[in-house]
Amino acid sequence: METRWNMADATDGKVLFREEQRFNRGWLFAIMVAGEVIGLGGIAYVLLVLVPADSVLSPLAKGLILAASVVAPAVVLGLTFLTNMTTEVREDGLFVRYFPLHRSPRRIPLEDVTVVEAVTYRPVMEYGGWGIRRTRGGKAYNVRGNRGVKLRMGDGRHLLIGSARPEELAAAIEELRRRG
C-alpha cells in the first residue's frame, strides 16, 4: 500500500498540502507522569519494604531495578514527545512520515485509489487508538483527533491519514490525482 521514498528521489515539485501533527501533550504528559509516580512508588515499596533485607536481591540489584523503573518510562515519554506525523501532497506524490518510526517519508501510491473522502472516525473503536494501526481492512496513520482522509483502494483495502484539515488534504489529493 505504500513504498519507501528516498530523499534523493525528491523533485523540486510544488507542495500542494503540508501538515505536521504531534500528540496532544498536555493530558498525555499528565497520564504518563502519574503512571510513572504510581509505578515507581509501587516498585519502591515492594523492594524496600516487602523484600526482606537478607533476600537474594542485593542492594545493587535493588538499585538497578529502581533505576530501570525510572529510565524506561522516561525514554518512552521522551519518544512520545519527539513523535510527529508529517503529511505532504506534492506534485511528485503523497507522502507520510511518522517520526521517529520512519526514517524517510512513505510514498502512498495513488494509482490504486478509487475514493478519497474526508471523514470523522472513532480512533479507539475503529483503530484501537492512535499511532500506526493495522486493521482487517487496511491501515491508519494518526496522532490526534478524530478526523482524517480515508483512501479506498481498488482491492477493498483502505488507508486512513489523520488530519486536522481533512477537507484541504482530500482536495489536494484529488488535485494530484487529476494531474496524474
ZAVO-68753 format. One record per atom (N, C-alpha, C, O): residue in one letter; y negated, z, x negated. Coordinates in steps of 0.05 Angstrom, whole numbers, plus 5000, padded with zeros to 4 digits. Layout:
BEGIN
AYZX...
This chain:
BEGIN
M502450004984M500050005000M497550004983M495349924992E497750084958E495450094940E496350024912E498750054905T494549934896T495149874868T493250024850T490950084858R494150084826R492450204807R490449994797R491049754796W488150084791W485949904783W484949994756W484350234753N484649814738N483749874712N480749824710N479749624720M479250014698M476349984696M475649714682M473449604687A477349614665A476849364651A476849134671A475748914664D478049164694D478148954714D475648934731D475348754748A473749114726A471349124743A469648874740A469448754718T468548794762T466548584761T463848714766T463748944773D461848564763D459248674769D458548624798D456248574806G460648654815G460348604844G458548804857G458249034849K457248704878K455448864894K456949084909K459049024920V455949324909V457149544924V456149534953V453749544958L458049494971L457349485000L457349765012L455849815032F458849955001F459050225011F460050404989F461850334973R458850644987R459850844967R459451124980R457351184991E461551284977E461351554987E463051734969E465251674962E461851964961E463252164946E463352414963E461352514973Q465752524966Q466152764982Q467552984966Q469052924948R466853224972R468153464959R469153644981R468253635004F470953824974F471854024992F469454195001F467554224986N469554305026N467554485035N467954745020N469754905027R466454795001R466955004981R466455284991R467855474982G464555335009G463855605017G466155755028G466955965017W467355665050W469555815062W472055805045W473655995045L472455575031L474855555014L474755754991L476655884984F472355784979F471955984958F472556264968F473856424955A471456324991A471856595003A474756655008A475756875001I476256465019I479056495024I480656534998I482356704995M480056364978M481556374953M480956634938M482756754926V478456714938V477856964924V479057204938V480157384925A479057204965A480257424980A483257434974A484457644970G484557194974G487357184967G487957274939G489957414935E486257204921E486557294893E486357594891E488057724877V484357714903V484058004902V486358154915V487458344904I487258054938I489458184952I492058154935I493558344931G492557904926G494957864910G494958014884G496958134877L492758014870L492558164844L492858464849L494158604834G491658564871G491958844878G494758914883G495759124874G496258744898G499058794903G500758794878G502458964875I500258594861I501758584836I501258824818I503058944807A498658894816A497959134800A499259384811A500159554796Y499159414837Y500459654850Y503459664843Y504459874836V504759444846V507659434840V508159504811V509859664805L506759364793L507159404764L506359684754L507759804737L504159784764L503160034753L504060284769L504160504757V504760254794V505560484810V508560484816V509860694812L509560264826L512360264835L514360234813L516560344815V513660084792V515560044770V515360284752V513260344741P517560414747P517560654730P516660594702P517060374692A515360784689A514360754662A516560684642A516060544623D518960784647D521160744628D522960504637D525260494630S521860324653S523460094663S523859884641S522859914619V525259684648V525859454630V523259314621V523059214599L521259314639L518759174632L517159344613L516459574618S516459224590S514859364570S511959344579S511259184597P510159504567P507359474573P506259194568P504559104582L507359064547L506458794541L507258604563L505658434572A509758624574A510658454596A508958504620A508258314634K508258754626K506558814649K503858684646K502758574664G502758704622G500158584616G500158284619G498358164630L502358154609L502557864612L502857784641L501657584649I504357934657I504557874686I501857894699I501157724716L500358104693L497758144705L495857914696L494357814713A495957844671A494257624661A494857364675A493057214683A497457294677A498257054691A497457054720A496756844732S497457294732S496557324760S493657264764S492757204786V492057294743V489257234744V488756944736V487156804749V490056854715V489456584704V490456364722V488956174727A492856384733A493956164750A492156104774A491455874779P491356314790P489656254812P486856154804P485555994818A485856244781A483256154771A483355864764A481455714769V485655774753V485955484747V485955324773V484655114775V487455414793V487555274819V484755274831V483955064842L483355494830L480655504841L478855304826L477255164839G479055304800G477455114784G478054824791G476154664794L480554754793L481354484800L480354404828L479554184833T480354594846T479454544874T476454484873T475554304887F474954614856F472054564854F471454304840F469354184844L473254214823L472853954809L473653714827L472753494823T475453764846T476553554862T474453414879T472853544892N474453154878N472652994895N474052724901N475752634886M473152604923M474252344931M471952144932M469952194946T472251934917T470251724918T471351474931T473551384923T469951374951T470751124965T468650914960T466250964964E469550684951E467650464947E468750204959E471150144957V466950064972V467549794982V465649614966V463249634968R466849444949R465349264932R466248984937R468248934951E464848794927E465548514930E468348454920E469648264929D469248614900D471948574889D474148754901D476348754891G473548894923G475649044936G474749314947G472449404945L476749444959L476449724970L477849904950L480149864943F476450114941F477550294921F477250584930F475150664941V479250744924V479251034929V480151174904V482151104892R478551374896R479351534873R479251834881R477251924891Y481451964878Y481752254884Y481952404858Y484152444847F479652474847F479552604821F480152904824F479153024843P481753034807P482852944782P485652834784P486952784763L486652784808L489352674810L489552384803L491652294793H487552234807H487451954799H485651924775H483251984776R486751824754R485051774730R483351524734R481251504722S484351344750S482751104756S482951044786S484751144799P481050904796P481050844825P483450694834P484650534819R484350734859R486550584871R485250354887R483550404903R486250114882R485249884898R487049864923R489449854921I485749854946I487249824971I487149524978I485049424985P489449394978P489549114985P488949075015P490249195032L487048905021L486248855049L487648615061L487248565085E489248475046E490648245056E492548305079E492848155098D493748545078D495648625099D494448775122D495848845141V491848835121V490548995142V490148825167V489048605166T491048935189T490748795215T488548925232T487248785247V488049185229V486049325245V484549515227V485749665211V481949525230V480249725217V478749865239V477249745254E479050135240E477650275261E476750555252E478150695238A474250615260A473150885255A474451075275A474651005299V475551295265V477051475283V476151765278V475151845257T476751925299T476652215296T479552305298T480952225316Y480452465279Y483252545278Y483452845275Y481452985271R485852945276R486453235273R487853275246R490253235245P486453345225P487553355198P490153525196P492053435184V490053765208V492353945205V494753845222V496953835213M494153765247M496253685265M497453415258M499953375260E495853225250E496752955244E497652915215E499452745210Y496453055196Y497053005168Y497853255153Y498453235129G497853485165G498653725151G496453845134G496954005117G493953755139G491653865124G490153645109G490253415116W488753735089W487053555073W488353505046W490053655038G487553295033G488653215008G489752935009G488952775026I491652874992I493052624993I495652685009I497352844999R495852575032R498052645050R499752405058R498652185063R502252445059R504152235068R505252315095R505952545099T505452125113T506752175139T508851965143T509251795126R510351995165R512351795171R511251505172R512551315163G508851485183G507751215187G505751125166G504750895168G505151295147G503151205127G502151415109G503751595100K499651405102K498451575082K495551645090K494351495104A494551865080A491851945084A490552055059A491852195043Y488051985055Y486352095034Y484052235049Y482552105063N483852505047N481652635059N481052905045N482953025034V478552985045V477853235032V476453425051V476253665045R475453325073R474053505092R473553355118R473753115120G472953515139G472253395164G474553285180G476953325173N473953135201N475953025219N475352735226N476252645247R473752605210R473052325216R473852155192R473952245169G474351905198G475151715177G475551435188G474851375210V476751275171V477450995178V480450965175V481551025154K481650865196K484550815196K484950515192K483950355208L486450445172L487150165167L490050135176L491850275166R490549955195R493249895204R494249645190R492849445189M496649665179M497849445164M499649285182M500549375203G500249035174G501948855189G504748965193G506048895213D505749135174D508449235177D508549495193D510649625194G506349575205G506349815222G505350065208G504650265222R505250075182R504150305168R501150325172R499850135181H500050555164H497150585165H496250745141H497750885128L493650715135L492350875114L489850985126L488150835137L489551245125L487051375134L485451455110L486451575091I482851375110I480951455089I478851635103I477251535119G478851895096G476852075108G474051995099G473651905077S472152025118S469451955112S467552105130S468152145154A465252185119A463152295136A461552075150A459952135168R461951835141R460451605152R462451375159R462351155148P464351435178P466551245183P465550975194P466850775188E463550975210E462550725222E461550535200E462050295200E460050655181E459050495158E461250385141E461250155132L463250565135L465550485119L467150255133L467850065120A467650285159A469150085173A467549815173A468749605169A464949825177A463349585177A463449445149A463549205148A463349605128A463449495101A466149365095A466249155083I468249495105I470949385101I471249125116I472248925106E470249115141E470348875157E468748655144E469548415144E466448715133E464748515119E466348405095E466248165091L467648575080L469148485057L471548305066L472148105053R472848385088R475048215099R474047945108R475347745104R471647935120R470547675129R470047495105R470447255107R469047615084R468447455060R471047355046R471047145033G473247515050G475847475039G476647205033G478847165023
